[in-house]
Structure formats: structure tokens, C-alpha cells
Amino acid sequence: MKNDFKTAIAQIAAERGIPREAVEQAIEHALKTVYKKMANSEEEVSIEFIDGKPAPKGKAVEETIDIQVFVHKRVVDEIVDPVNDMLLSEAIKLNPYVTIGDEIKFERTPENFGRIAAQTAKQVVLQRIRDYERETVWNEYHDKEGELLNGMVQRADSRAVIVELGQAEAVMPAREQVSSERYRTGQRLKVMLVEVNREAKGPQLIVSRSNPALIRRLFEIEVPEIFSGAVEIMAVAREPGLRSKVAVTARQEKVDPVGSCVGVRGVRIQNIVNELYGEKIDVIEWSPDPAGFIANALSPAKPTNVSLDEENHVATVIVPSDQMSLAIGKEGQNARLAFKLTGWRIDIKDTEALFDGSSDLLRRARAAVADSRLEMGWIGRQPRLVRADGTIDVQGVVFGPLPADLVGMSVDVDRVGNDLEVYYNREFRARYDATTAEELPLDGEPSRAPADLAEAPQS
């Protein structure tokens, strides 16, 4: 029955997906354990399977397996280890050619060992196979934490979702699920491996669909520039199932980081959105300047000014009144994501907050604007409050007085060359020399038409 036994071993190995040698070692170990229990001995033994006749019809294969147990002893002239030593005088009775120092092997198979061994060893073999499978799972996944894996939902209930990952099973607890997603048996989805815990019953794999790092991994798959390092993801903020913001920057010249992530006609970003079942994703450009980064993070709103309180790590952001809802977002979602993305607490105000000329906000905004102008130059249309005396302050220079009907109003100023032009409700109202503050005549057309001014970039 040796051949039948070997065939059974090969079948078990194929079904469990483990090496045949591992199964053979498990069986040999199991049979040695059985013998030692029966003989109540710790002797060194080996197991051999002897060719036998085919099993008679109706008789179990294991009842015809001829198994022999051989005990191994060391031949000595004086016994030191009673379990493994044998005197030369006794060894010569078994083999007249042995000498001191030789190892002698002789059979000592207990009665009915084949039948008893086959029944007892079965459970030991299965246990060893389970141990091997657990070790295999641990070796395969313990160093894959943070990686994206393909899985299939095996079953789902109110407590957890069981996801099949090849030969292993993973658990997705409620905290790692997306509340808006519905999981069904047989559904294929991408999950991120967040934990691998080694436990008595085997490794426990924890996967997630809600972790922000899942967004990062999906971008690495869909965007070759990110995978190659030409574009780098600097920060990710996510409200699972609803919306995410991803800040990217280019590490190579002439690479558009946002365009690379979006793809031609939005194909790349759409693939990610589809994998997340419709979750909206905003891709913004990261900036080393905190003020610029915060302004970008509030997209699609376009702030006119960002003032930073470094000590308290608070950013005060001024946005046009008609963009307040965009900046804050539905139920504050846009502002929350911007906070998670930048790490700055953000106080959003509209231009009405500038009307109080004595406010600390206005003083800080003026200082920030002046500093930015010195470093970057003029960057488009800027709102200014007309004071009670009819004057306005631009970069520390006083211009005016303006017509009396503009007192207390917010006007737009635009610098074109060396001229400072003033508009109210898109109407060209005044022109000054930007250096001397001297009022210039309004003769002729303004340097930019009102329609162009309306489209001028805002800071």
C-alpha cells in the first residue's frame, strides 16, 4: 500500500496547496508521536512504509497499510543515556558485526500499530497541515500592511464583512467600512490591508475601504507619473463615501501634477471615482507657502486673501460673498476637508468683514497683502474700502479722495503699468499714478474693459 499511501499524500498536498514534503513530514511526525505514546518512551525512532497487497473489497485502505517502527540506538561499552544507548553485548545479539560507536537499528513495531496509527495520526496530520497553512498566510501577508489587494466578498452581516484574498480570509469590521457602500456575496472590490495580527487560531487580516491611504494607493495604480515619482501626493483628506481632497506636486520640470492625475478628459480620475462608487475627489496643487496651500485647499472657492496667525495656527480667509457657500461646503464639508488637508484651523469670512476699518482682521490682512505685493508683485483685482474721507489705502499709499457717493463702499482697484484704476460695479471711476498717488484724468478708455476686469485673477 506504499503507492496508495503516497498517492493520498500527493492528493492532500494538491488540495491544500502545500508542498508534498510538508505533508510527509507531518505524517512521519504524527506516527512518531503515536508510537511514543503507546510505548511510553522517548526513544529515537524512524517510520517506514512497506509495500503491501491492495485492500480487499469493502476494507478500509488504512487497515492494510504495513507500517514498521525502527528504534535507533548507539552502541557503547557503558550506558550513559538509558533511552538511546545499548551495550555492545546486547547489540551483538541483533547484529554480530557492530562495534563501539556504531548506530544500530532494529524493528519494534507495536501490535496493531498500523490500524491504531492510521486512526490516531489523522487528527495530528490535519493539525500540522492547519499550522502550515497559518504559517504560510503569515509569511505572505505580514509585510504587506498598507498595500492594496483585490478581494471578493465571501459573506457580509451587520458586524463585519469577510473578504476572500486568494487562499486567506480577511475581516473588514464596521469601523473600516464605508457607510454608503453595500456589500454583497461575490462582489469584487479593492481593499487596503491595515493590520496583520498573529493569534492562536491563525493570522487575522484586517482590511479597510475607508482608510485615506486607500485613495493614495488607487492614484499610484491609475497615474503612472505618481508611480514613477514625477508627481508626488503630499496630503490626503477624506470623508469616506462623500468627498476627498488630494494635494499633489510635481518633482520634474514641465509636469502638470493636477493634469496628470485627472487624465485626458478625466479618464484617470473617473476610474478612481468608479472604484469608490461615486465618491467625489478634488485634486489640488500643493504649495510650500501655507497661505497659497490653504487657498488651493478651499477649491472650488477662490479666496481673495489669506491671513495667517502662526502662534495659534489659525488662517483667516476672505472670500467674495457669493462664494461663501462654496468655501464652507455642504454642512461645512469643504472647510473640514481643507483643515484635514492643511492642518490649519480655517476661519472663513466674506468681504463684509473688511468694512470695519478698525478690526484686527483688516490690519492683518493689509500687512499680509503688502508683504505679498512686495514679494510677488501685483496679482490682479483687489477690493478696497472707501474711508469716510473718501480715500483708499493701497500698499501703504493713500489715494483720493474719490467721489462722495463711494464713501463706505467697497471698490475694486487694478494696477496696469504705472496706473492705478478704480472701479465700482464694473464702472470705471478714477485713475491715479501708482507711485505719486496723483489723480489722472479719465480721458479715453480704461486700460482694461469692465468685462476683462471681471475675469481678472483674484488673489
C-alpha positions, 0 to 999 in steps of 0.5 A: 500500500506504499503507492496508495499511501503516497498517492493520498499524500500527493492528493492532500498536498494538491488540495491544500496547496502545500508542498508534498514534503510538508505533508510527509513530514507531518505524517512521519511526525504524527506516527512518531508521536503515536508510537511514543505514546503507546510505548511510553518512551522517548526513544529515537525512532524512524517510520517506514512504509512497506509495500503491501497487497491492495485492500480487499473489497469493502476494507478500509485502505488504512487497515492494510497499510504495513507500517514498521517502527525502527528504534535507533540506538548507539552502541557503547561499552557503558550506558550513559543515556538509558533511552538511546544507548545499548551495550555492545553485548546486547547489540551483538545479539541483533547484529554480530558485526557492530562495534563501539560507536556504531548506530544500530537499528532494529524493528519494534513495531507495536501490535496493531500499530498500523490500524491504531496509527492510521486512526490516531495520526489523522487528527495530528496530520490535519493539525500540522497541515492547519499550522502550515497553512497559518504559517504560510498566510503569515509569511505572505501577508505580514509585510504587506500592511498598507498595500492594496489587494483585490478581494471578493466578498465571501459573506457580509452581516451587520458586524463585519464583512469577510473578504476572500484574498486568494487562499486567506480570509480577511475581516473588514469590521464596521469601523473600516467600512464605508457607510454608503457602500453595500456589500454583497456575496461575490462582489469584487472590490479593492481593499487596503490591508491595515493590520496583520495580527498573529493569534492562536487560531491563525493570522487575522487580516484586517482590511479597510475601504475607508482608510485615506491611504486607500485613495493614495494607493488607487492614484499610484495604480491609475497615474503612472507619473505618481508611480514613477515619482514625477508627481508626488501626493503630499496630503490626503483628506477624506470623508469616506463615501462623500468627498476627498481632497488630494494635494499633489506636486510635481518633482520634474520640470514641465509636469502638470501634477493636477493634469496628470492625475485627472487624465485626458478628459478625466479618464484617470480620475473617473476610474478612481471615482468608479472604484469608490462608487461615486465618491467625489475627489478634488485634486489640488496643487500643493504649495510650500507657502501655507497661505497659497496651500490653504487657498488651493485647499478651499477649491472650488472657492477662490479666496481673495486673501489669506491671513495667517496667525502662526502662534495659534495656527489659525488662517483667516480667509476672505472670500467674495460673498457669493462664494461663501457657500462654496468655501464652507461646503455642504454642512461645512464639508469643504472647510473640514476637508481643507483643515484635514488637508492643511492642518490649519484651523480655517476661519472663513469670512466674506468681504463684509468683514473688511468694512470695519476699518478698525478690526484686527482682521483688516490690519492683518490682512493689509500687512499680509497683502503688502508683504505679498505685493512686495514679494510677488508683485501685483496679482490682479483685482483687489477690493478696497474700502472707501474711508469716510474721507473718501480715500483708499489705502493701497500698499501703504499709499493713500489715494483720493479722495474719490467721489462722495457717493463711494464713501463706505463702499467697497471698490475694486482697484487694478494696477496696469503699468504705472496706473492705478484704476478704480472701479465700482460695479464694473464702472470705471471711476478714477485713475491715479499714478501708482507711485505719486498717488496723483489723480489722472484724468479719465480721458479715453478708455480704461486700460482694461474693459469692465468685462476683462476686469471681471475675469481678472485673477483674484488673489 
